[in-house]
Amino acid sequence: MKKTITFILLLLLICSGNSYNVYAKETPPSVSADSAVVLDAATGQLLYSKNPDSAYPPASTTKIMTALLTLENTNLNDKVVIGKNPPAVEGTRLGLYPGEEMTVRDLLYGLLLASDNDCAEALAEHISGSMDKFAVKMNIRAKKLGAENTNFINPTGLFNENHKTSARDLSLIMRALSKIPEYSKIATTLSYTIPPTNKSTQPRTVWNENKLVQKQSMYYYSGCEGGKTGYTIQSLHSYVATATRNGETLIVALVHDKNKTFFPDSISLFNFGFNNFQLVKLYSKGDVVTTYNKNKLSVPLIAASDFYYVKEKDDKSIPNLKLKNENLSFKLFKAGDVVNKATIYFKGTNIGALNLLSGVSHDEKQILNSDIIENMVIKNKYIIPAAILFLAAIAVFTIKKYIF
């Protein structure tokens, strides 16, 4: 019995002694939303998913697409003249007046902080002239972002059975929006006062409904850079938010939540992502990735951009790359030209591609002086006609270069 107890104590000591160095992957949290994801913003990789492509009515989380199109197509100081339709919209309203003049900035604060539907419609009309034309623009932009399970009918999120999106798609829209600095500035503001206008003598103050940015809230989340809630009776609750910690940005999206637990669920999902996964920079722009060596031609191949990947924190696996099969011996290029592409694999999965630039120039003179031409002519009589044609092509290229 004494030996058994000693053995158990020793085993516990061994197991606990190194626990602070081990990043054991946690069990993913349970959330009540019917569609949910955690997306790494740098790579677009999903770190968690629950029915990621199931589409539901998203309510006012729709407004992140309205905000994206506004920030992409207007200036914050642009003047907007309110038409007759926005003041009559259903749901939450700032209280706009027909003919009222207001800046895009003021309307964005009303849109993102207080979720005002009249602000959404005013911005839509300002950008596209009508709600229908703006919806077309919304759907075109969604498809460009890879949102394949999305169909927008209006800029507000007011219920329509054909107005739908999924958690994955919502996260892709937030990914694009979060790259615009003006968005985070607006979305993390706790309150904003809209000054008097030509139609309103009184200032109007809007308050941020996103509890993850409110320091006094029990749901405050350090690093949250913005979020948007949504609710209608038919659509239920939805939420999307972005947060950054230690240089890594994650996006959480929850769609169709009947229990209204999206704030605590989002915190659980953010913690799961940050605790268990790590963003790693594999190459920086300008790094020499590898060197092309063939036929006595040596070409440093340089990363055209930064390349990141995400891994579990306890994973020691290393990515590998596969170059496109390119023969550079007969190609003309300058230093800095794209001459190849590397496909990056991690644990057997394709995680992206990286354009490769040449670190040197390769001109006609170098080709003509290369051993490969000599070998073609001397060692293989059957390639002589091809060699002659190739040399003729080089000559024509050179003459055209200097004459034309």
C-alpha positions as CSV (number, residue, x, y, z in Angstrom):
1,M,0.0,0.0,0.0
2,K,2.8,2.4,0.9
3,K,4.6,1.7,-2.4
4,T,1.3,2.3,-4.3
5,I,0.8,5.7,-2.6
6,T,4.5,6.7,-3.2
7,F,4.1,5.8,-6.9
8,I,0.9,7.9,-7.3
9,L,2.5,10.9,-5.6
10,L,5.6,10.6,-7.8
11,L,3.4,10.4,-10.9
12,L,1.5,13.5,-9.9
13,L,4.7,15.3,-9.3
14,I,6.1,14.4,-12.7
15,C,2.9,15.4,-14.4
16,S,2.6,18.7,-12.7
17,G,6.3,19.7,-12.8
18,N,6.2,20.7,-16.5
19,S,2.6,21.8,-16.8
20,Y,3.4,25.5,-17.1
21,N,5.4,24.7,-20.3
22,V,2.7,22.7,-22.0
23,Y,-0.1,24.3,-24.1
24,A,-2.6,21.5,-24.0
25,K,-5.4,22.1,-26.5
26,E,-8.6,22.9,-24.6
27,T,-11.9,21.4,-25.4
28,P,-13.7,24.0,-27.6
29,P,-16.4,25.8,-25.7
30,S,-20.1,25.2,-26.2
31,V,-22.1,28.1,-27.6
32,S,-25.8,28.6,-28.2
33,A,-25.7,30.2,-31.6
34,D,-26.6,27.9,-34.5
35,S,-23.7,29.1,-36.6
36,A,-20.4,30.2,-35.1
37,V,-16.7,30.6,-36.0
38,V,-13.4,31.9,-34.7
39,L,-11.4,33.2,-37.6
40,D,-7.7,34.3,-37.6
41,A,-7.7,37.6,-39.4
42,A,-4.2,37.4,-40.8
43,T,-4.6,34.1,-42.6
44,G,-8.4,33.6,-42.9
45,Q,-8.0,30.2,-41.1
46,L,-10.9,29.0,-39.0
47,L,-9.8,28.0,-35.5
48,Y,-13.3,26.9,-34.4
49,S,-16.5,26.3,-36.3
50,K,-20.0,25.2,-35.7
51,N,-22.2,25.0,-38.8
52,P,-20.0,27.8,-40.3
53,D,-21.9,27.9,-43.6
54,S,-25.4,27.7,-42.4
55,A,-27.2,30.9,-43.3
56,Y,-29.7,32.7,-41.0
57,P,-31.1,36.2,-40.8
58,P,-28.4,38.3,-39.2
59,A,-30.4,41.3,-38.0
60,S,-28.2,44.4,-37.3
61,T,-24.9,42.6,-37.7
62,T,-25.8,43.4,-41.4
63,K,-24.6,46.9,-40.6
64,I,-20.9,45.9,-40.7
65,M,-21.3,45.5,-44.5
66,T,-23.1,48.9,-44.6
67,A,-20.1,50.4,-42.7
68,L,-17.6,48.7,-44.9
69,L,-19.1,50.1,-48.1
70,T,-19.4,53.5,-46.5
71,L,-15.7,53.6,-45.5
72,E,-14.7,52.3,-48.9
73,N,-16.8,54.7,-51.0
74,T,-17.0,58.0,-49.0
75,N,-15.0,60.4,-47.0
76,L,-15.9,61.0,-43.3
77,N,-16.4,64.7,-43.9
78,D,-18.8,64.2,-46.8
79,K,-22.1,66.0,-46.4
80,V,-25.2,63.8,-46.6
81,V,-28.7,65.3,-47.3
82,I,-31.3,63.0,-45.7
83,G,-34.1,61.9,-48.0
84,K,-37.7,61.3,-47.2
85,N,-37.4,57.5,-46.6
86,P,-34.8,57.1,-43.8
87,P,-36.8,59.0,-41.2
88,A,-39.7,56.7,-41.7
89,V,-37.8,53.4,-41.3
90,E,-38.9,50.9,-38.6
91,G,-36.9,50.0,-35.6
92,T,-34.1,51.9,-33.8
93,R,-33.7,55.5,-35.1
94,L,-31.5,58.5,-34.4
95,G,-34.4,60.7,-35.3
96,L,-33.3,62.1,-38.7
97,Y,-35.4,64.7,-40.6
98,P,-36.0,64.9,-44.3
99,G,-33.6,67.5,-45.7
100,E,-31.3,67.4,-42.7
101,E,-27.6,67.8,-43.5
102,M,-25.2,65.6,-41.6
103,T,-21.6,64.2,-42.2
104,V,-20.8,60.6,-43.0
105,R,-18.9,60.5,-39.8
106,D,-21.9,61.4,-37.7
107,L,-24.1,58.8,-39.5
108,L,-21.4,56.1,-39.0
109,Y,-21.4,56.7,-35.2
110,G,-25.2,56.4,-35.2
111,L,-24.9,53.3,-37.3
112,L,-22.2,51.4,-35.4
113,L,-22.8,52.6,-31.8
114,A,-26.6,52.8,-31.5
115,S,-27.5,50.6,-34.5
116,D,-29.8,53.3,-35.9
117,N,-31.7,52.1,-39.0
118,D,-32.3,55.6,-40.3
119,C,-28.5,56.2,-40.4
120,A,-28.1,53.0,-42.4
121,E,-30.7,53.9,-44.9
122,A,-29.3,57.5,-45.2
123,L,-25.8,56.2,-46.0
124,A,-27.2,53.6,-48.5
125,E,-29.1,56.3,-50.4
126,H,-26.0,58.6,-50.3
127,I,-23.8,55.9,-51.8
128,S,-26.1,54.2,-54.3
129,G,-29.2,56.4,-54.7
130,S,-31.6,53.7,-53.4
131,M,-31.9,50.8,-51.0
132,D,-32.2,48.3,-53.9
133,K,-29.1,49.5,-55.7
134,F,-27.2,49.5,-52.4
135,A,-28.2,45.9,-51.7
136,V,-26.8,44.9,-55.1
137,K,-23.5,46.6,-54.1
138,M,-23.6,44.7,-50.8
139,N,-23.9,41.4,-52.5
140,I,-21.2,42.0,-55.0
141,R,-18.8,43.0,-52.2
142,A,-19.8,40.0,-50.2
143,K,-18.9,37.6,-53.1
144,K,-15.6,39.3,-53.6
145,L,-14.8,38.6,-50.0
146,G,-15.6,34.9,-50.4
147,A,-19.0,35.1,-48.6
148,E,-20.8,32.4,-50.6
149,N,-23.8,31.9,-48.3
150,T,-24.9,35.5,-48.1
151,N,-27.7,37.5,-49.6
152,F,-28.5,41.0,-48.4
153,I,-31.8,42.7,-49.1
154,N,-31.4,45.9,-47.1
155,P,-28.7,47.9,-45.3
156,T,-30.3,47.6,-41.8
157,G,-30.9,43.9,-41.1
158,L,-34.6,44.4,-40.7
159,F,-36.1,40.9,-41.2
160,N,-36.6,39.5,-44.6
161,E,-36.7,35.8,-45.2
162,N,-34.3,36.2,-48.1
163,H,-31.8,38.3,-46.1
164,K,-29.3,35.9,-44.7
165,T,-25.7,35.2,-43.9
166,S,-23.5,32.6,-42.1
167,A,-21.0,33.0,-39.3
168,R,-18.1,32.3,-41.7
169,D,-19.3,35.0,-44.1
170,L,-19.9,37.5,-41.3
171,S,-16.4,37.0,-40.1
172,L,-15.0,37.6,-43.6
173,I,-16.9,40.9,-43.8
174,M,-15.6,41.9,-40.4
175,R,-12.1,40.9,-41.4
176,A,-12.2,43.4,-44.3
177,L,-13.8,46.1,-42.1
178,S,-11.3,45.7,-39.2
179,K,-8.4,46.6,-41.6
180,I,-9.7,50.1,-41.9
181,P,-8.3,52.2,-39.0
182,E,-11.4,54.5,-38.9
183,Y,-13.6,51.6,-38.1
184,S,-11.9,50.7,-34.8
185,K,-11.7,54.3,-33.7
186,I,-15.5,54.6,-34.1
187,A,-16.3,51.1,-32.8
188,T,-14.4,51.5,-29.6
189,T,-15.8,54.9,-28.7
190,L,-18.1,54.6,-25.7
191,S,-20.3,57.6,-26.6
192,Y,-20.5,60.3,-29.3
193,T,-22.4,63.5,-29.5
194,I,-23.7,64.6,-32.9
195,P,-23.8,68.4,-33.0
196,P,-26.9,70.5,-34.0
197,T,-27.8,70.5,-37.6
198,N,-29.9,72.6,-40.0
199,K,-32.9,70.6,-38.8
200,S,-32.1,70.0,-35.1
201,T,-31.2,72.6,-32.6
202,Q,-30.3,70.0,-30.0
203,P,-27.2,67.8,-30.0
204,R,-27.9,64.0,-30.0
205,T,-25.7,61.5,-28.1
206,V,-25.4,57.9,-29.1
207,W,-24.0,55.2,-26.8
208,N,-22.0,52.1,-27.7
209,E,-24.0,48.9,-27.2
210,N,-21.0,46.6,-27.5
211,K,-20.3,45.5,-23.9
212,L,-16.9,44.0,-24.8
213,V,-15.4,47.5,-25.1
214,Q,-17.1,48.9,-22.0
215,K,-14.6,48.8,-19.1
216,Q,-17.3,49.0,-16.5
217,S,-19.1,46.0,-17.9
218,M,-18.7,42.4,-16.6
219,Y,-18.1,41.4,-20.3
220,Y,-15.3,43.8,-20.9
221,Y,-12.6,42.1,-23.0
222,S,-9.2,43.7,-23.2
223,G,-8.0,44.0,-26.8
224,C,-11.5,44.1,-28.3
225,E,-11.4,46.5,-31.3
226,G,-15.0,46.6,-32.2
227,G,-18.2,44.6,-32.5
228,K,-21.8,44.7,-33.6
229,T,-24.9,43.2,-32.1
230,G,-28.1,42.3,-33.9
231,Y,-31.6,41.3,-32.9
232,T,-35.1,41.0,-34.3
233,I,-37.9,38.7,-33.0
234,Q,-37.6,36.6,-36.2
235,S,-33.8,36.7,-36.6
236,L,-32.9,36.1,-32.9
237,H,-29.6,37.3,-31.7
238,S,-26.3,37.7,-33.7
239,Y,-23.0,39.2,-32.8
240,V,-19.6,39.7,-34.5
241,A,-16.4,41.2,-32.9
242,T,-12.7,41.5,-33.4
243,A,-9.9,41.4,-30.8
244,T,-6.1,41.6,-30.9
245,R,-3.6,40.2,-28.4
246,N,0.1,39.8,-28.7
247,G,0.0,40.8,-32.4
248,E,-2.7,38.3,-33.3
249,T,-6.2,39.4,-34.4
250,L,-9.1,37.0,-34.1
251,I,-12.7,37.5,-35.2
252,V,-15.7,35.8,-33.5
253,A,-19.1,35.6,-35.3
254,L,-22.3,34.1,-33.8
255,V,-25.5,33.9,-35.8
256,H,-29.0,32.9,-34.7
257,D,-28.6,32.7,-30.9
258,K,-31.9,32.1,-29.2
259,N,-30.5,32.3,-25.6
260,K,-28.8,35.8,-25.8
261,T,-25.5,34.4,-24.5
262,F,-23.4,36.0,-27.3
263,F,-21.3,38.2,-25.0
264,P,-20.1,35.4,-22.7
265,D,-19.9,33.0,-25.6
266,S,-17.7,35.4,-27.6
267,I,-15.4,35.7,-24.6
268,S,-15.1,32.0,-24.4
269,L,-14.3,31.7,-28.1
270,F,-11.7,34.5,-28.0
271,N,-10.0,32.8,-25.0
272,F,-10.1,29.5,-26.8
273,G,-8.4,31.0,-29.8
274,F,-5.8,33.0,-28.0
275,N,-4.9,30.3,-25.5
276,N,-4.5,27.4,-28.0
277,F,-3.3,28.9,-31.2
278,Q,-0.3,31.0,-32.3
279,L,0.2,33.2,-35.3
280,V,3.7,32.6,-36.8
281,K,5.5,34.6,-39.5
282,L,7.1,32.1,-41.8
283,Y,8.7,34.6,-44.2
284,S,9.0,38.4,-44.2
285,K,8.9,40.4,-47.4
286,G,12.4,40.5,-48.8
287,D,13.6,37.2,-47.2
288,V,15.5,34.8,-49.4
289,V,13.2,31.7,-49.4
290,T,15.4,29.4,-51.5
291,T,17.8,29.6,-54.4
292,Y,17.2,28.3,-58.0
293,N,20.2,26.4,-59.1
294,K,20.1,24.8,-62.6
295,N,22.4,24.8,-65.6
296,K,24.9,26.9,-63.7
297,L,22.3,29.6,-63.2
298,S,21.9,30.7,-59.6
299,V,18.9,32.9,-58.8
300,P,18.0,33.9,-55.2
301,L,14.2,33.6,-54.8
302,I,12.8,36.3,-52.6
303,A,9.5,36.5,-50.7
304,A,7.2,39.1,-52.4
305,S,5.2,39.6,-49.2
306,D,5.0,38.5,-45.6
307,F,3.6,35.0,-45.1
308,Y,1.9,33.9,-41.9
309,Y,0.4,30.7,-40.7
310,V,-1.4,29.5,-37.6
311,K,-0.6,26.5,-35.5
312,E,-1.5,25.0,-32.2
313,K,0.8,26.3,-29.5
314,D,2.2,22.8,-28.7
315,D,2.7,21.8,-32.3
316,K,6.4,21.4,-33.4
317,S,5.6,20.7,-37.0
318,I,7.4,22.8,-39.6
319,P,5.8,24.0,-42.9
320,N,7.4,23.0,-46.2
321,L,7.1,24.5,-49.7
322,K,6.8,23.2,-53.2
323,L,8.1,25.4,-56.1
324,K,6.3,25.6,-59.4
325,N,8.2,23.7,-62.0
326,E,9.9,26.6,-63.9
327,N,12.9,26.6,-66.1
328,L,14.5,30.0,-65.8
329,S,17.5,29.3,-68.0
330,F,15.8,30.7,-71.2
331,K,13.7,33.4,-69.5
332,L,14.6,37.1,-69.4
333,F,13.9,38.9,-66.1
334,K,15.1,41.7,-63.9
335,A,15.8,41.7,-60.2
336,G,12.5,42.2,-58.5
337,D,10.4,40.4,-61.2
338,V,8.1,37.6,-60.1
339,V,9.7,34.4,-61.5
340,N,8.1,31.6,-59.5
341,K,5.5,30.7,-56.9
342,A,5.8,28.6,-53.8
343,T,2.9,26.6,-52.4
344,I,3.2,26.3,-48.7
345,Y,2.1,23.1,-46.9
346,F,1.6,22.5,-43.2
347,K,1.1,18.9,-42.0
348,G,0.1,18.0,-45.6
349,T,-2.5,20.8,-46.0
350,N,-2.1,23.6,-48.5
351,I,-2.1,26.8,-46.4
352,G,-1.4,29.3,-49.2
353,A,0.9,30.5,-51.9
354,L,3.8,33.0,-52.0
355,N,5.0,34.8,-55.0
356,L,8.8,34.7,-55.4
357,L,10.9,37.5,-56.8
358,S,14.3,37.2,-58.5
359,G,17.2,38.6,-56.6
360,V,19.2,39.0,-59.8
361,S,18.7,40.0,-63.5
362,H,19.0,37.5,-66.3
363,D,19.4,39.1,-69.8
364,E,20.1,38.0,-73.4
365,K,23.9,38.2,-73.0
366,Q,23.8,35.8,-70.0
367,I,21.7,33.4,-72.0
368,L,24.0,33.5,-75.0
369,N,27.1,33.0,-72.9
370,S,25.6,30.1,-70.9
371,D,26.8,26.5,-71.1
372,I,23.4,25.3,-71.9
373,I,23.6,26.9,-75.4
374,E,26.9,25.2,-76.0
375,N,25.6,21.9,-74.9
376,M,22.6,22.1,-77.1
377,V,24.7,22.7,-80.2
378,I,27.7,20.4,-79.5
379,K,26.2,17.4,-77.6
380,N,23.0,16.9,-79.4
381,K,22.7,17.3,-83.1
382,Y,19.0,16.9,-83.1
383,I,18.6,20.1,-81.0
384,I,20.7,22.2,-83.3
385,P,17.6,23.5,-85.3
386,A,15.9,24.4,-82.1
387,A,19.0,26.2,-80.8
388,I,19.2,28.2,-84.0
389,L,15.6,29.2,-83.8
390,F,16.1,30.2,-80.1
391,L,19.2,32.3,-80.9
392,A,17.3,33.9,-83.7
393,A,14.5,34.8,-81.4
394,I,16.9,36.3,-78.9
395,A,18.5,38.4,-81.7
396,V,15.1,39.7,-82.9
397,F,14.1,40.5,-79.3
398,T,17.4,42.4,-78.9
399,I,17.0,44.4,-82.1
400,K,13.4,45.3,-81.3
401,K,14.5,46.4,-77.8
402,Y,17.0,48.9,-79.2
403,I,15.1,50.1,-82.3
404,F,11.6,50.3,-81.1
